[in-house]
Amino acid sequence: MQRQLLFTLCFCIALSPAALAQTDIDMIHSAMSAALPTIAAHATIMDWENNVLREGTNGWTCFPDMPHMDGENPMCLDEQWVRWLNAYVKQEAPDIDAFGLGYMLQGDAPQSNTDPYPEGPTADNEWMEKVEPHVMLLLPDPEMYEGMPVDPESGGACVMWRDTPFVHVMIPAPRRQRDADAEKREIDY
């Protein structure tokens, strides 16, 4: 499933020369910075060209910073989120049957809070110029999102992409500080 997801992602990502110059080690460090060290240390690490950079053992998949987007935005996803991401890329409704967790502890690129496929800011898509580090939560029943806050400026958890098949909760989290020496110890070659 992970390979199918990345195959689908690759056709829509144009790699920049800077991204092509990244080494596997750079991409592994970037991907690992997306999640808690205990998760990242045993996660599968994949790049955006459909290559497994390191096999994992815990069911999590981490991806490095997306080279075609602004900011630093690596992510680490559990199996439900990988399924969600695969559906998102294909623009198909995801089939979520359990709770899902994802980490983006470096933050994300500018984004709409209401439109999963924005072309940029509009008067009504609640554009977020800066997306802070966060944990993402998928709920198996869309009714579970009802009554939750939707304002990303509220300072707490909020529902993103409400009224779409890609609805999820974003929970602010502290940025994970990168420690190159610790990351080297965590990488199992």
N, C-alpha and C positions, 0 to 999 in steps of 0.2 A: 504494500500500500504506500509506503514511504517513497519508493522509487516512482510509482505512478504519480504521486503528488508532485514530486520535483520535476518529472518530465513535463507535466502540465504547466508548472510555474515557469520553466525555462523558456518556453516559446514567447512569453510576454516580458521577459526581463532582458534588457540590453545592458550588458556589462560594460562598465567604464574601463579605460586603460588602468586607472588606479586599482580597481577591483581585480583586474587580471593579474596585477603585479603582487597581490597578496599571496603570502605563502600559506600552506596548509596550517602551519602553527599559528599564524595570525588569525586565520578563520576559526580555528579551534578555540583560541583565547577569546575571540569576540563572541562566539556562540555560548561559551561557558559563562560569560558575564551576564547573560540574560536571566539566569535562575540562581537559586540558592546553591551554595557550593556542594551540599550533600546530594542534590539532584543532578547538577551539572557534571559532577565527577564520574557518574556512571551512566550518563545519557549517551545515546547515539548522536554523533555530530555529523551533519550533512552540509554540503555547500549548495549554492544555487545553480550548479551545473549537474546536479543529480549524482554527485559522488559522495560515498560514505567516507568521511575522513577518519572516523573512529567508531567502531561497533560499541554499542552500549548493552547494559544488562538490566535496566530498570524500567523499560517501557516508555521512557521520555525521549523526545527528539529535539535537539537544539540546532538552530540555524544562525549563522553569523549575520552581521549587519547587512541589510539589503543595499547593494551597491547602487541601485538606480533611484534611491530615495534620499531625501535630505535627513540629516541628523544621524544619530547612532540608534539603531533599532533591532538588535538581535532578539530572537525569541526562543523560548523553550516550551514545548507543548506535550501534554499527555496524549494518549491515543484518541480520546474524544475530540480534542482540538485538532489533531492531524486530520481526522475525518472531516471536521468542520472546514479546515483550510482547503482541503481538496475540493469540497463542494463549492466553496467561495470562488476558487480559481476557475472552476467550470461554470460558474454562475448558475448553480443548481441548489435547490433547498437541501440543507444538511439533514441527515438522519441522526439526531442526537437521542440516545436512549439511556444516558447516565450523566451524572455530574462530570464536568470537565474543568481542568485547571490549565492555565497557561501563564507564563511569566515573561514580562518585558521590563526587566529591572534597569534598563538603560533609557527607557522612554520609547517614543515612537515619532514618526514623521508627522508633519501637519496633516490634519484629518477632519473630516466631517463627523459630527456626532449623530447625524440622521441618515446619511446617504452612504451605503457601502461602496459605491463606485463613483466618487465625485471627480469632476475634472478640475476642481478648484473651489474657492470660496464663493458662495452665493448669499443672497439676502436671507434665505430661509433654511440653509443646511447646517446651521450652528457650527461654523468652522472653528476648529481649535488649532491655533497657530503653534502652540507648544503642547505636546502630550507628555505628561510627566510619567516617570516609572510607575508600573502598575502590575497587578495580578489580574488575570481575566478568568471569569467564571461562566461556564455554560450550565444552564439548567435544563433538565430533561422535559419539562412541561412549560410551554410558553406562558401559561396562566400564572406561573410563579413569578414572572417579572412585573405583574400588575401591582401598582401602588408603590413601586420602588422609585427613588429619585431619578430624574433624567438630566439634571443640570450638571455638566462637568465642572462648573465653577463653584459647586456647592461645598467643596472641600472634603467630600467623602465618596463613598461608592455611588456609582450611577449606571443607569442602563444606557448602552450605546446601540445604535442602529435599531431602535425600537420600531415596531410595526414592519419589520423585514424578517425574512427567514434567518438572518445572520445576527439576531439580537443576542447580546451577552452583557454581563456586568463587568465594569472596570472598577478595580479597587486600588486607590493610590497606595504606593509602597515607597520605601526609601530606595534611592539609587544604590545599586550594588557597587561598592568601591572596587576598582580593579587592582589586584596585587599580582604583578607578573611573576614574582617568585613563588607565591602560593599556587598560581595557575600552573606553573611548570610542574610542581609536585603533584597536582591533581590529574595531570594528563597521563593516562596509561597507554603507552604506545604498544 
